[in-house]
């Protein structure tokens, strides 16, 4: 009889312990989830605030105003460099960074919204381009991605045609004073690992010529 009572007490203890442990684990999980989601959201917002890229005509911008769906939308930058938004009207976008444009839009919205939270993301870059001409598979104009080099440009254009003069490639670059610089590029040297500094980083408006 004593053994039976002892076994029942032991069984009740095990069940209660397991049940309590499950509730405790669930409480911890429920408590941790909001924090994780908050951290992920903050990480995404931090990436959106860019103060390095300069917006230009033709770029497509994603404008997000917190809790204001009527204003939140994707808009192209017009040829005059401006965008139009409800309540805000026309805003100069070209020549500004996404961070500066956020500040400009928020300032205009203060007349209608208390403490507006604005995020600007460049969805599509159309203003910054480079050109590849001559003996490549696909000559033309291409969007300029960050940190693209001469080798990247040749690869994007599909590589060389059969009779391309790979030692005589050059880059035409517009200088600040309006004149044009000519930078030489010898592909044969590059693939041998000599004179690597000639594989320059491209800037908007560069034209790579493959004779």
Secondary structure, DSSP 8 states (H G I E B T S, - for coil): -HHHHHHHHHHHHHHHHHHHHHHHHHHHHHHHHHHHHHHHHHHHHHHH--SS----TT-EEEEEETT-TTT-EEEE--TTSEEEETTTEEEE-TTS-HHHHHHHHHHHHTTTSTT--EEEEEEE--S-EEEEEESBTT-EEEE--TT-BHHHHHHHTT-B-TT--TTSEEEEEE-TTS-EEEEEE-HHHHHHT-SGGGS-B--TT-EEEE-
